[in-house]
Amino acid sequence: MSAIYKRYAQKVYGSCLAFTRDPIKAEDYTHDIFLQVFVKIDQFQGRSAFSTWLFAISQNYCRQRARAAGRMDVISMNEVDVENFPDADMIDGKHLMLSQLAVVLDTLEPDKKDLLQLKYIENIDISEIARQYNINNSAVKMRLKRTRDQVAEAYQRRFVAE
């Protein structure tokens, strides 16, 4: 089991980090996901690659936690220590751009966001994605291109045109 963890932990962590944008939560999620995997390992039937099964568990876990977080109580702005928030001038250009990109990505349809995450966060091969979606490689490449174009256009409209 430790071989599985060593092989996939970084990819699962990257997936969780992309989803949560919080390194501490991502680390916690990664550990929780591997606990689930170790408990459910006997349910893996080999119909797909192990990595596909693992990342499906990861995605489901992250979505479940996001839904649960959406049901949490909201605190009043009076309870927030505004004095300790970082000043906007302290945020570097890359961080700002990544934050803006995250806003754009949040507007994507879930299937498009999942496709980008499989390819660019989890580094899943085109042929594996094609098998998972039950389409051919060229269809995956075209969907990725169209989605990248959509993201670039939305980013330009929203943040560069300002």
PyMOL commands that set and color helices and strands:
alter all, ss='L'
color gray80, all
select helices_A, chain A and resi 2-20+23-43+50-70+77-79+82-84+88-90+93-106+110-121+126-133+137-160
alter helices_A, ss='H'
color red, helices_A
deselect
rebuild
show_as cartoon
